[in-house]
Amino acid sequence: MINSLFARINNSSQVFTSVSELEGSWNCETISADKNSDANCIQDGLFWKKSGILTFNSTNKTWSYTKDGVEIDNNDPLSCMGYESSSSNGSYDIKNGLMAIRGYKANVSPIVALKKNSPESFSFHYFSNFGNTYCSKTNIAPLPPENLTIEVQNQTISLSWNHTDSGVTFKVQKKDSLKGDFSTITTTQNTSYQEEVSAGKYWYRVLATNTYGDSISSTEVMAKIP
């Protein structure tokens, strides 16, 4: 089993090298269609799925988990790792891309290989094929707005854009010269904005923002008012 775990690490393009990289909260979902068992745990279901929040504290190397999802049957896909109740916790460490995590049900420290898909997502297996878990970062700034468009009618400028995240607001920014600096002219929860302007050239962009900061900006659009 250990050899297969190291093989996964060697085949991964990215790995976690420090506990600080896992700091914060992650939305995790575990899915399995297998019937698996080990010395301490038996899963006897055709299919299960569970989602929850997995939180890492890199200062004292502790984790906590809270269920927040849908059970397709009565099996808990996280129970072998000490997640048998609505919430659980334990300790962990990372070395050479491997994470050793201690749960309290089996009182063992399984070693799992984390596959770092990006700085904001990772996945792993519990044991050789004991279900797949996919996690994405929760405390990060949102993605940027997409498909920013501009329409001009007389001296009215109308902007519209798309965004898929919930719980975000948008900063509309503007400048009136090519080499000038953008400044925020309004903050809105809508995905559109309209204003009256005088003659001149204007450049616009939009940023999405949440508790954790601003996204990178959208593409810029420009309007010329005669």
N, C-alpha and C positions, 0 to 999 in steps of 0.2 A: 504493500500500500504506500509506504513512504517513497519508494522509487517512482511510483506513478505520480505522486504529488510533486516530486522534484521535476519530473518530466513535464508536467503542466507549467511549472514556473519557467523552465527553460524555453518552452514554446510560446510563452507570453511576451508580447512586445513591451509591456510595461509591468512593473511590480511596485508594491509599496515597500519602502525601505526604512520608514520611521513611523512610530505610533502617532506622531503629530499630523501625518497626512490623513488619518482617519478621524481627527478631531471633529466633533459636532454630530449632527443628527442625519440619518439616512432613511429614506423610504425603501423598505425591502419587501420583496415578494418571493415566496418559495413555491415551486410547482414540482410535483412528481407524479408519474404514472406507474411507478414501480411498487412491488411488494418486497420490502427489505427488512432485515433484522440484524441486530448484533447482540452481544452478550447482555446488554442492558436495556434494549429497546426493541419493540416490535411494531412495525407499521403494517396494518392489515386492511388496506383499502385499494380500490382501483385507481383513484385519482384524488388528490387534494391540493388545495391552494390556500395560502395564508399570507396576509400582508401585515406589516407592522412597522414601528419606528425603532431603529437600532441606533443607540447613542453611545459614542466613545468619548471618554475623558482621558486625554493623553498625559495629563499631569500625574495622576495616580494609577494609570493603566487599568481603568475599570470600564465596563460596558453595562448598559441597561437596555431592556427591550420591553416594549408595550404593544400588545396586539391591537390592531385597528383594521380588521379586514373581514373577509367572507370565508367561512368554512364550507367547502363543498360536501364534506361528510364530517364525522365526529373525530377524525384523526387530527392531531396537531403536528404539522410537519416540522416544528421546531422542538418537539419534546425531548429528543435525544440529546439536545444541547442544554437542557435545563430550563426550557421555555414552557413547562407544562401548565403554568397558570397565566393569568391575564398580564402579568408583568414578571420580569426576572432580572437578575444581574449577575455579574461575575468579574473575573479579571482576564487580562489578555496581554500578549506581547508579540512583537514581530522581530524576526531575524532572518536575514537572507531571503526575504520575500515570503516567508511562511508565517502564519499567525497561529499561535497556540492560545486557545480560548478555554477557560474553565467554566463549566456549568455545574449546577448543584443537584441535578437529578441522578446522573450516573456517577458523579464525583470523579470524573476523569478530565483530562485536558486534551481533547482532540486537536490534532494538527491539521490545519486546512490551508490550501493554497489559494490566496486571493488573486484573481485576475483583474488587474487594473485596466479597465476599458478606457478611462479618461480620468482627469483629476476629479471629475464629478460623478463617477460611477465605477462600480466593481461588481464582480460575481464570484461565486465559489460553490464547491461541493462540500457536504459534510464528511462523508466517507467516500469510498471509491465511486459510487453512483447513487448516493443517498439523497437525491433531490437537488435541484438547482436553485440557487438563491441569487437574485439580482437586486442590487441596491443603487439608489441614486441620491445625491446630496440634496438636502432640504434647505439648508441655510446658506444659499448662494443668491447672488443677484439674478434677476430674470434675463431671459433671452431678449434680444433687441426687437423692436417692432419691424414688421415686414411690409413690403408692397406699399410704401408711402407714395401717395399720388397727390397732385395739386391741380386745382381747377381755378381759372380766373374768369370772372364775369364783371365787367366794368371795373370797379375798384374793390371788389369783394374777392378775397382769397379763401378757398375751401381746401382743407387738408383731410385726408382719410388714410387709415393704415389698418393692418391686421395684427392680432396678437392672440396666442392661445392660452397663456397662463391666466389663472384667476388670482385675485387678491393683489393686483398691481395697479399703479397709477402711471400717468404718462406726463413727461415734461416736454412741452413744445418749445423749441429754441429757434431763434431767428437772428440774422445779421443783415446789414444793408450794404455791405461791400465785400468784394471777393476775398480780400485779405483781412477783413475784420474778424472779431471774435463773436462766437455765438453767445447769446444770453437767453435765459428762460423767460418766456413771456406769459406762460400760463401752465398750470398743472390741472389735469383732468382725468376722470375715470372713463371717459368716453374714448372711442377710437376715431374721433373726428374733431375738427376745430375750424372755426370760421372767424375772419376778422376783416374790417375795412382798413384800407391803407391809401396813402397818397402816392403820387407818381414816383417811380423809382424802380430799382432792382432789389429783390429780397430773396434770401436763401433760408430754407427751413430744414430742420431735422427733428426727430422725436426720440426720446429715451424712455424706456420702461424702468420703473423703480419700485422696490419693496423695502422691507425692514432691513435687508442686508446690503442695500446699495443700489446703484444705477447700472443699467445694462450699457453695453457699448451703444453708440448711436445708430440710428437707421441710416439708410442712404440719404443724401441731401437732394432737395428739389429746389428749383429756382423759378421765380416769376418776375416778369417785367411789366410794369404798369405804365402806359404812355401818359 
